[in-house]
């Protein structure tokens, strides 16, 4: 019988020039917002200032972000995209749903501008402007449907991979409700961890703050048994 050579699968196409330019513009807007707010008070920075620094038009800015705060923290409309959030959660998942959710929330979406220096600068800005964390939380809450749906999907995958025969104390709670509760708890844990980091003098790496948020979120399990 004749055998035929195996033809390898085609490599995924590289993003086109248009997509690369869009990604670069988005990254430039995020960085401009961070650099301007580091140098001035938050209230003294306007969308006009951010646009002038890149430079782009107002229309272009609002194609990517709804506000200067969204640009500052990289909070994009893509947070409402269940498939994108699900992909990021699965990338972050390493046996702990809590850690995957916090890492995804903490690093924001997507990861094309998530370099350590930019992330640390955002944390410093948050420490100087406590109200920003609450604004970010409210913004994530606006887009929470996609996040909750993606987390529910991850919980189901984790449950399916869990060892058989274990007693599930959450069996009477719909997975969507579990996911919503987990997202709310993780958002709160991130807020507390960043506040602790700021109060301690803004020392420590983003990874350490993220790990601390995981510890805080998991402490709820102990409280639930009391």
Buried (B, 14 or more C-beta within 10 A) or exposed (E): EEEEEEEEEEEEEEEEEEEEEBBEBBBBBBBBBBBBBEEEEBEEBEBEBBBEBBEBEEEBBEBBBBBBBBBBBBBBBBBBBBEBBBBBBBEBBEEBBBBBBBBBBBBBBBEEBBEEEBBBBBBBBBBBBEEBBEBBBEBBEEBBEBBBBBBBBBBEBBBEEEEEEEEEEEEEEEBEEBBBBBBBBBBBBBBBBBBBBBEEEBEBEBEEBBBBBBEBBBEBEEEEEE
